[in-house]
Amino acid sequence: MSITWLAATTHSRFPPVEQATEHGLLAAGGDLSAQRLLDAYQHGIFPWFNKNDPILWWCPDPRMVLYTDEVRISKSLNKTLRKKTFTVTFDQAFEEVMQACSAPRANQPTDPDNRTWIHDDMIEAYKELHRLGYAHSVECWQQNKLVGGLYGVAIGKAFFGESMFSFVTDSSKVALVTLCQQLHRWGVPLIDCQIYSDHLSSMGAAEIPRALFIEHLQLLCKDTVLPAAPWQIDNDLAASE
């Protein structure tokens, strides 16, 4: 199956997601403008490509999702939460979170600059989405140091998770649990986790058919119930050390 190439200088449209390859690759080219990124997410599409390669757009089937009221908290994680080991914030260090997520990890390919797929072009694009109030970060702090977190894009009642990092055991898990709890209070039922991972599965995420995921988005992305940026976490969820 041939891949659709998008023009960077026109408002070229994404092809139907059903045209994606068996691995989920849908299209290539285009740009990382805020308009195109928001259009992509609302249709279940996300960019994922290495520096100096063409922009690649993906829509895998099945799709990994986490329903915010089904996040799984293990006994050990619950112990960490009860100890109030970390302080959690929203939208306080967006670029720092992205930079931390871009750090290389064990058994993960990097570019010649020792960076993951979260390279400078991606960081600049999502900083613009953050400025516009669509991209958000969750920060996990310990002794005033950023030790874990995640970032993603929110449209309507859907949150599209992009990446997470952890420099201290359980820090990214605490960030994700706190995000789920806050989003659930705000009436946001779903976090897109994109593709399967053992880590996310252990926390309650599961694969669903792409068609069902798209049905969810058609309903959720129409709503505009989320608070204005920057987000503020409820006091009882922002556990203090």
N, C-alpha and C positions, 0 to 999 in steps of 0.2 A: 504494500500500500504506500503510495507517495504521500509525502508530508506537505501540507499547505505552507507556503512562504508568505509572510505578512509584509506589506510595504511599510517602511518606517516613516514615510512622509505623507501618508494618506490615512484616512480612518478605515483601514481595512478591517473586516470583521473576522472573528474567529469562526472556523467551520463548526458544524454540529459535533458535539463531544463524542457521538457514536463513531466518528471517523478516526478516533485515536487508535494507535497500534495496540497490540496485546499488552505492551508494557506501559501504555498510558500516554505516549508521546502524541500530541495533537497537532502542533504547528511550530514553526520557527520564524525568527525575524521579528519585525516590528520594533517597538521601543518599550521603555520602562516608564512612560509618562503616567502621571496619576490617573488620568482618564482611562488609559488602557488597562492599568492594573485593577482599577475598581470594576471595570467591565468584565475582566477576566474572572475575578473572584466571585462575582454575582452569578457567573455561569459555571462555577465549579472548576475553574482553570487557574493554575499557578505557574510562575516561572521558576526554572531550576536549571542552571547552566554554569559552566566553569568560565573563569576570566579568559578573555580573548576568543571565546567560542561564540557562535551565534546564540541569540536568546532562544531558549527552548521552552515551550509551553506544554503543560501536562494536565491530564485529567484521567487518572487511573480508575480501573474497575477491578475489584471492589474498592471502596473508599473507607479509610479508617476514621472513625468519629468517636467522640466522647460526649455522652449526654451528661450535662452538668449535675444532674441529681443522681448519677450513677457512679461518680468517682469512687474508687476503691481505696480505702485507707487501711494499710496493714497494721498489725499490732505494734511493730517497731516504729512505724511512721506516726501512729497515734501517740506513742510515748514521746516522740520528738515534739509533736504539736502541743502536748500538754505541758512540756517543759518550757515552752515559749523561748526556744533557742534562738529564733530569728525574728527580725522585724521585717514586715512585708509592706511595700509601697507600690503604687501605680504611677507610671508616667513621670518618674523623678530622674531617670537616667537612661533615656531611650537609646541614645547612640552608644553609650557604654555597654548596654546589654547586647546590642548588635555586634559590637566589637568583640565582646566576650564569646558570643556564639560563633564568631568567625575563627576562633582559635582552633588549631588542628587537634584532632582527637585520635586515640589509638585505632589503628586499622582503617583510618579514613583518608582517602586521597586528598592531596592538596595541590595548589598551583605552585609555580616556581618561587613565588614569594611566601610560601609556607602558609597559605590561606585556604580555607575551605571555599565552597561555592558562594559563601556570603562575602563577596569581594566589594571593592569600592563602589562600583556602579550600583550594586544592589543596596548598599548602605545609603547612598545618596537618594535613591528612589524612595526608599521606605522612610527616610528622614522627611521627605516632602509629604508623604502620606501622614506621617505623625504631625507635621505642621498643620495639615488640613483637618486633623482631628479623627482620622481613620485608623492609623496605626498606633498601637499601645504597647507598653512594656510593663512587666511585673518584675519588681526587684526584691531580692532577698538579701538582707543585711545582717552582718554579725560584727559587733564592735565597730560599727560605722564603716565596714568594708563590704563592698559588693561581692557576694560569694555565690550567688545563683540567681536564676531568673529565666524569663522567656519573653518573646514578643510575637505579635500577630496583628491581624487586620480585623476590624469590626465593621460590619455593614448590617444595619437593621438589628435583627435578633440573632445574628450568626457571628461567631468569632472564628477566624481562620488562623489557627496556630502555625507559626513558621519555624521557630527553632527555640531550643532551650539549652541552658548550660548549668553546670554545677561544679564549683570549686571546693565545696564542703559537702560531705555526705548528707543527703536528704534535702538539700537546699532547693533544688529545682522541683522536687516533689512537693515541698511546702508551697512553693510559688504556684504550682498547678492546682493544688487542692484549694488554696485561697482564691485563685481566679474562679474556679468552678463554683465555690460557695457564693462569691459576690455576683457572678453572672446569673446564677440561679435566682438570687434575690431580685435582680433586675429583669427577670423574665426571659433570659436568654437560655434556651434549652440545649444548645449544641455547640461543640468545638470541633472544627475540622482538623484532623490530625494527619491528613493526606495519605500516608502509606503505613503499612504495618510495621510495628516494632515490638519486640518483647517488653521493653520498658513501658510503653504506653498500654499494652495489653494487660500488664500486671496492675495497672492503675484503673482498669475498667473500660478502656477503649475497645472497640470492636469494629470489624469490617461489615459494611452494608453494601448492597448493590449500588452502583453508580446512579442508576435511574431513580432509586429512592432518595439518594442524596440530593440529586437535582430537584426532585419534588420538594424536599425540605427547603432548599434555597429559594425556590419560587415563592414560597410563603414567607419565610423568615426575612428575606432581604427587603421586603416591601415595608416592614415596620421600622419606625424610627423612635424607639422608646429609650434608647441608651442615653445616659447623661452626657452633657457637653464635655469636651476635653479641656484640660487634663482630668482624667478620672480620679476620683477620691475613694479610697477604700473605707468601708465602715469601721468604726473604731474597735469594735469587738473582734474583728478579723485581723487587724493589724497588730498581731501579738508583739508585745515588747519584751526585751530581754530582762 
